[in-house]
Structures are given as C-alpha cells and as structure tokens.
Amino acid sequence: MPEVGVQFISLHSCLPPINLPLMESAQSLTNKKVLVTGGAGFIGSNLCENLLHHNNQVTCFDNFSTGREQNIRHLTSHPNFRLIRGDIRNFDNCRTAVMGAQVVMHQAALGSVPRSVKDPATTNEVNINGFVNMLEVSRDAGVERFIYASSSSVYGDSEALPKEEHHRGNPLSPYAVTKITNELYAQVFSLVYGMKTIGLRYFNVFGPKQDPYGPYAAVIPLFIRRLMEHKSPLINGDGSFSRDFTFIENVIRINHLAAVSDRPDASNQVFNAATGHRYDLITLFRHLREYLGAYDPAISSVEPVFGPQRKGDIPHSHASIDKAQKLLGYQPLVSFEEGLRKTVDWFWNNPE
C-alpha cells in the first residue's frame, strides 16, 4: 500500500447532532484525552459525539475508506474535537494520532463477513496489521487503557446459546479470524507489556448514521433504504436466522463502562456487547415495515424476497451478558423495538 501522510483537516457543519442520552458521571468517561480510531464510521462517530458531551478531548483518526465525512461534520467546530486523516496500516500515522491520548477506543476495521470472503488479504492488513500498529504505539505512548472492538463472529460454528465469552467455536470467515487474532494480540500485550486492554464483542450494532449503501451494507439500514424506496428487501436464506441486534446507545454505554471500571478482574478481558435477546430476520422485517408504514402507508404492502444463504454466516447469534453485568455493571439502555423506532425516525428525517 502507498504511504499515507497524516492530514489534520476541518469540515463545515452539516448533520445535526444525535443527542444520545448522557449517563451518570460515575459510569462515564470524563475529562480525558481520547483517541477514537475509525472515528468517522458508524460506531466511531457516535462515540466521538458522546465523548464530547462528557467533556473529553477527542481525536478522530480515520482514512475514510468506510467512514463518512458527513458523520462528523457537525463535530468539527467543537473546541475539544480534532480530526486526523490517516491509515492504521501506516505506523507513523498511528504514532502521530496517539500522541497525548490517555485512552484509545479502537473501532477502525474492515467489517463485513462477505467482504472478507471476497478479499481476505486486505481484511488481514487492516484488521490485524493495523491493530498491532495501534497496540504498539499505544504501549509506547503510555496509554492508560486500550479498548477495542471485537465481534460476535469469533463464536464461529459454536452452536451453544447464549454465547458465553469463555467458549469459542471454529471461525467461519477471514473476518472472524482477524477478530480472534486481535483478542490474542491484546492478551499478549497485556501479559508481556502490562497494558490494560478490554475487548468488546459487538453483536449486530445498529442505529443512526449507519451506511445504507454499498455491497456490504448491514441488514437494518439496507432494509430501511429498500422499504423507503418501496422495494423488496432481500433476505438471505429463509428468514429464520436470528441475531442479537444491539442499538448503538448500548454499545456506547459499555465502552464508557470499560473505560472507567476500576475492578482488577475486569481488565484484560473480553465482554459481549449485546442485549441478551435475539430476533429472526422475518421479525426484523415486519417491525421495520410497521414503523416505516406509519410514515408512508404504501410501505405496509411491501413484501421481502428470499435468496441463497451467504457463505460464512452463522445461523443464530444470542449473547450472554452476565459477565459484563457482573464485572462492568452493564445493563442495556435501549430495547430492540425502541432502537428500531429511533433508527427509523432518524433515517426518515435524514434522507440522503
């Protein structure tokens, strides 16, 4: 890959803030210098915004390969926000971005199981090489805590439900391999260098700012876009596959809790970031059709179409959140249904 120089850039204000609810100060990270890698992406941009609400100084580090400038335009006028354009595959970029940071929230990655099946080499470069770069520069910079995004894909072919952190299956995609490798590297950096790391296994996160376009769009924004266009969403398989769909506010909450926990037994661990419930794709479709139909009655008559099952997909994803409840004090803020309503409202009011 060509060398990528770090660019400090500013953008004009555009989209309004999401205004996610504030948490109690004892459960939130405040008055820290925080680096968010992948900060212009869906999860990263929501994190940046919420961290600013809690009086943190936030550096957003992104190469905009999957992140979008419109996600963070409204943040650039904030005095405590800094945007750096750079690539986690470039060690010097990473070293520049981490300067002064006390906490790193590493969200940068190439997501999507299908994308990793199509191009495993690039997924490896970004998700593993870039991850190790960020661990190294964070170690050298004396970062207090390194929190990183793992994935429910690490459970692979395990049929056990709900998924518990201590029991993994065999990976079913190159993407899953990269996330397992991330967890192993974080464990080794904790043992060898004394770093404090916490991994969060995200379960099908959804909410405002999620990209509904492109060949690797996640199912919820893709379904919403198709329904708003009065077109039939494609369901891979027969619709019986189920997921622990997790609204973005719940993910932000567990990131805060991971950042402030003072329990020694919570450090150098991985936790499920989920709700502890699962819903099949048919149920998801019907909820979205109902909520969007309240805006446009014509949507109520749209039916889905069914296609072949995707390679690398696991049939069911259902997390146990017992460990996160016990060690982090985590409880989901927003239910599946409430999260869907909030997401539909945002997409309807922010058409692209």
N, C-alpha and C positions, 0 to 999 in steps of 0.2 A: 504494500500500500504506500502511496506517496506520503511524504512528510506533511503534517498539518500544523500550521502555525496557530498559536493561541490568538484569538481576537477578542478584545473587550468591546462589546457593542451595545448600543441602546436602540430601543424601538419606540414608536409612538403608541400611545394608549389606544386600545381598541375594545375588546370584550369587557363587559362589566365583571367585577369580582363575583366569585361563587358564594362567598359569605357562609362558609361552613361554621357550625357552632363551635364556640370556644369551650374548652374543657377546664376543669378546676386546675388552678395553678400547680397544685401538688402532683397532678397527673400529667403535666405537660412540660415540655422543654421550653425554657425561657432564658432570655439574655445570654445566649450562646452564639458563637460563630459556627455556622453550619454549612457544609458543602453538600449540595444535592446533585449527584451525577444523574444525567438523563432528566434534568430538571424542566425541560420543555415538553416532556412527554405527558401522557395522561396522568399517571400517578405522580410523577415528579412535580408537575406544575401545580397540582392540588396541594402537594406537600409544601412547596415553596410558599404558596399563598397563606396556608395555615400557620407555617412557622413565622412568617412576618407578623401575623395577627398576634403572635405570642412574644413579640419584641425580640426576636432573634435577628442577627445579621446573616443574611442568606446569600450564598454564591450558587448560582445555577450554572452547571457545566454540561454542555450539550453540543453535538455536532450536527443536529437537525436532520439526521438520516431518517428517523422516525418521529422525532419531536417536531412540534409546530410552533412557529414564532407567535401565532395568534394566541396560543395558550398562555403566554407570559407577557404580552404587550402591556397589559394594564398594570403590571408589577414594576415596570422599568422606571417609573417616576418615583418609586418609593425610595427614601434615602438609605434604607438598610438592604437594598437589593442590588446585586452585581451579577451581570451575565457574562459568561466566558464561552466563546465558541471554540471548541477543541474536541479532540478524539481520545477516548480512553485507551486506544491502541498505541498512542504516542506517549512514551514515558515522560518526556519533557512537558507536554501539555498537562499531564496528570500532576506533575510536581508543581507546576505553576498554580493550578486550580486549588490544590490543597493547602497552599501557604496560609497560615493563620487560623486554619479550621480547628475547632475543638471536637466537633462531631461530624462524621461523614455518614450520610444516608445514601447508599449506593443503589440507585434504581436503573442505571444505564445497562441496557442489554438489547440484543435482538430477540424479541419474543416470537411466538408462534411455532407450534409443532410443525405444521406444513412447510413453513419457510425453512426450518432446519432440515427437514427431509429433502427438500429441493437443493439446498446449499449448505451442507454441514460444515464446510471449511470456513466460510465467513462467520457462521454462528460460533464456531470454536474460537476464531480470532477475537471476536468482540467479547463473548461471554466468559472465556477462560483467560486469554492473554490480557485483555483489558482489566479483568477482575484482579489478576495478580499484580498488574501495574498499580492499581489503586490500593491494594494491600501494602505494597512496598513503600509507596510514597506516604501513605498514612502512618506506617510504622516509623519512617524516618522523620516525619513531621511531629511525632509525639501526640497524635490524635488520641483523645480520651476514650472514644468509643466509635466502633465501626459497625454500623447497622446495614444489612444488605438484603436485597430481595432474592429469595429463593422461590420455589414453585411447588405446587401440588404434583407436578409431573414427576417428581422424584419418587413417588409411590409406585409408578410403573404398573406392572402386572399384578400387584398385590390385590387380592380380592377381599381382604379384610375391610369391614366397615364398622364404625367410622375409622378413618385413617389416624393412627397414633404415631407420634414423632419417632419412636424408637423402632418402628417396623417399616422397612422399605422393601419394595419389590425390585424386579429387574426393569431397567429403563426401557422404554418403548420408542424413543426418538433421540436424535442427536441433541435436541434442546434439553431433554431430561438429563442426558449425560453431562452437559455443561453445568447444570444446576447442582447435581450431585458433586461434581468436581469443585465447584465453588464452596460447598459446605466443607469438603475435606481440606481445601486450602485454608479456609478460615480457622478450622480446628487446629491445623498445624501451626499457623501463625500465632495462635493463642498459646499453644504449648511451648513453642520454640522461642518466641519473642515477647511473650507476656501481653499481647494485645487483647483488649476486651472487644469481642465480636458477638453479635447476635444476628442470627438469620431468621427471616420471616418467610414462611412458605405460603405465598399468596394463592388463594383459591378463587379463580374466575372473578377478578375485580371488575366492577362496572360503575359508571356514573358520568357526570358532566365532563366534557372535553375529550371523551374517548372518540378516536377517529373512526367514522363510519365508512370510510372509503378504502380502496386498495384491495389487493387479493388476499391480505392477511388480516382483514378487519375482524374484531371479536364479534361474537354472535349477537350480543344485545344491541350495540349501535348499528350493526348490519341489519338486523330485523327491523329496528326502528326506522332506518332510512328507507328500506323497501316498503314498509307499510305506509309511510308518509307519501311515497310515490305511487301508492295504490297498486303495488306489485307484490307478487307472492314471494315470501322468503323461502330460501332453500334450507331444508332440514336434512342433514347428513344422517342416513340411517332411518329407522322407523319412528324416531322421536322419543324413544324410551330411555335413552342415555340421560343421566342426571348429573347435576353439578351443584356444588355448594357456592352459589352466587353470592358475592360479598360486595356490599356497597362501599364506595370509596371512603366515606367517613369512618367506617370501621377500620380500614387499613391505616388511615391517618392516626387514629387513636392508638393502635398497637405500636406504631412507630414511635409515638411520643412515650408510651409506657416503657418500651425497650430502651429509650434514651435516658430515662430518669430513674429506672429501677436501681436500688442500692442493695438488692439481695445478691450475695455472692453466688448463690446457686442458680441465678438467672443469667449470669454472664457465660459466654462461650457456649451458648445453647442455640437450638433452632426451635421455632414455635409455629404452629399453624395459625395463619391469619385468615379467619373464616367466621362463619356464623353458627356452625354446628347443625345445619339443616341442608337438605338437598331437594332440588326440584327438577323434573324432567323437562325436556325441550318443548313438548306439547303444552305443558302448563305455562312455561315461559311465554310461548307464542300467544296463548289465549289471554294472559294478563296484559301483554303489550297491545294486542288488538283491542281489548276492552278500554284501556286507558287512553289510547290514541283515538278510539272511536268516540270518546266524549268530546274531542275537539272537531273531528270530522266523521260524521255518521257513515260516510261511504267506506271508510276503512273497516267497519264492522263486518262487511261481507267478503273481505279478502281471505283466501284460504292458502295454507302453505303448500309447497311441493316437496317431494321427498327424493333424495339422491343417494348415491352409494356412501357407505361409511368411509371416513377418512383414515388413512394409514397413520398409526401412532396414537390414535385417540383411545383413551381409556373409557370403559363403559360407564362407571359411576365414580363420583368424587364427593366424599362426605367426610368432613373433618371432625375429629375430636378437638375441642378447645379447652379440655380440662387442664392441660399443662400451662397454657397461657393464663387461664383463670387463677391457678394456684400460685404461679411464680411471678406473674406480671400484674395481677389484679384486673385482667382484661374481661370486659363484657361488651358484646356488640351494641353499638348505639342505635343502629337502624336495621329494621327488618327487611326481608326480601321485597315484600309488597310495597312498603314505604319507599325503599330505594328505587324501585322501578317507577313509581309515580314521580319522584323527584327527577329522575333521569329523563322520563318522557316530557315533563314540564320544561326542562332545560332545553332539550333538543327542539321542542316545538317553538320555543321562544327565541331560539338562536339558529334559525335555518341558515344553511350555507349555500 
